[in-house]
Amino acid sequence: MARRIPPSGPIQQSKSPGGFIDELAAALTPEQVAVDEQTRTTYAADLGPVLDLQLPVAVVFAQSVEDVQLVVRSCAKHGVPIVARGAGTGVSGGAHAIQGCIVLSLERMNRILRLNADDETAVVEPGVVNADLNAAAAEHGLMYAPDPASYKMSTIGGNVATNAGGLRCAKYGVTRDSVLALDVVLADGSLIHTGHQTFKGVAGYDLTALFVGSEGTLGIVVGVTVRLRYLPRDVQTVAAFYPDFRGAAAGVLAVGRARVQPAIMEMLDAGTLAQLDELYGSDLGQRGQALLLIQTDGFGAAAEAALVREVLAAGGATVTAESNAEAERLIDMRRSSRGDEVDNEYRVGEDVAVPRSRLVDYVAALEAMAATHDVQLKVVAHAGDGNLHPTFWVDRVDMEVDTDAMSRLNKALDDSIDAALEMGGTITGEHGVGQYKLRWLGLEQPGPIRELQHRIKELFDPAGILNPGKAI
């Protein structure tokens, strides 16, 4: 049976947290160490479900690589767990504080150190916001391809920690596909550089890929070298409305069979369209009960979009070619389709992925389980790569815990995971395991695999101070 590293790590923590904090405060500037309750509460959790809120003993704001090294060495000396944090936009609890920890914020390390347009690369600090890197790259006719829905707020370091995806994954892949090299502070405070400045490089084990998606459990990323892509000269957006969500899922397969590679391929169900109509005053719900939103890009964008429209119309969709303004509005609305919701014990947004050939089957299974367990359901999906985000929820009648409603919600969640795995899918396509999804990890990964991962964790972090109780 795979071992579990306990949340507090296998080491003995300092008996004098006050002395530890005083030591940090003396080595850093006063504004870099916060111990007031308001700041500790603000930085105690990301946007994932919070079932047991813990406040860190302090929030430390790093401003340089040397700051990170100093903090890690001090924490190692005193046995204090470290939860590294970017913008806190994660939704799996990967940046939730644990008892006795500090939260190490990297948001102030937000410089673009180099951008080489000829090499099509950039070197950034972890606190650089995804959208800011894209804006800088656009001046050179380039872009940073990974674009999670939170791209206007999320940081590159956080994107690396979770191997974040986004709308453009269908064509350009996830974060790992755009990361060439990393600067990482290890659990003893030492600094290493992994990877290369070139697009190709196969010398030795791929440690860069290992760190990407490790959720801060193996080391703290303090520098990222990324590959940039060409900013498309032309973009075409096609909106296809269907009478039901299953029809939209079938449309995804039809586009694939036509051998067209969209940059973006997103599905939104009736519940999501209704929410967007309420938020933005749009009329999406009057145009259909499901929307398949497809964007092609590059010099062949128009030809590809024409074929997409033909294929989808033949499958029964009501197809429109959007003007640039309307197309951008639809894409922005899709990025905001989670609304202002924050996952909690009564509402949970899932992040499963299934083979694209099983999209229709999985959507049918979701609808059936929502009816069986009497829970609310809405679904959006990165349909191009089979990554679905179903949100299940039950209405909270009053401040008392409704145990029956909670039971029904959890059964629906469990069933959604079981169904995805039975279809050859995964429990998380891009959000990460974090703290919340540990309960299902053993269903996907057998004991020997989990044991091997724990051995890797112990190699990089023998004292268990780096984000313990997360990811594995």
Sequence and secondary structure as in RCSB ss.txt:
>XXXX:A:sequence
MARRIPPSGPIQQSKSPGGFIDELAAALTPEQVAVDEQTRTTYAADLGPVLDLQLPVAVVFAQSVEDVQLVVRSC
AKHGVPIVARGAGTGVSGGAHAIQGCIVLSLERMNRILRLNADDETAVVEPGVVNADLNAAAAEHGLMYAPDPAS
YKMSTIGGNVATNAGGLRCAKYGVTRDSVLALDVVLADGSLIHTGHQTFKGVAGYDLTALFVGSEGTLGIVVGVT
VRLRYLPRDVQTVAAFYPDFRGAAAGVLAVGRARVQPAIMEMLDAGTLAQLDELYGSDLGQRGQALLLIQTDGFG
AAAEAALVREVLAAGGATVTAESNAEAERLIDMRRSSRGDEVDNEYRVGEDVAVPRSRLVDYVAALEAMAATHDV
QLKVVAHAGDGNLHPTFWVDRVDMEVDTDAMSRLNKALDDSIDAALEMGGTITGEHGVGQYKLRWLGLEQPGPIR
ELQHRIKELFDPAGILNPGKAI
>XXXX:A:secstr
      TT SS   S HHHHHHHHHHHS GGGEE SHHHHHHTS  SS  SS    SEEEE  SHHHHHHHHHHH
HHHT  EEEESSS  SSSTT   TT EEEE TT   EEEEETTTTEEEE TT BHHHHHHHHHTTTEE     TT
TTT BHHHHHHHT   TTHHHH  GGGGEEEEEEE TTS EEEEE SSS   SS  HHHHHTTSTTSS EEEEEE
EE EE  S EEEEEEEESSHHHHHHHHHHHHHTT   SEEEEEEHHHHHHHHHHH   HHHH SEEEEEEEESTT
HHHHHHHHHHHHHHTT EEEE  HHHHHHHHHHHHTTTTT   BTTEEE  EE  GGGHHHHHHHHHHHHHHHT 
EEEEEEEGGGTEEEEEEE    SSS  HHHHHHHHHHHHHHHHHHHHTT BS SSS  TTTTHHHHHHHS HHHH
HHHHHHHHHH TT  BSTTS  
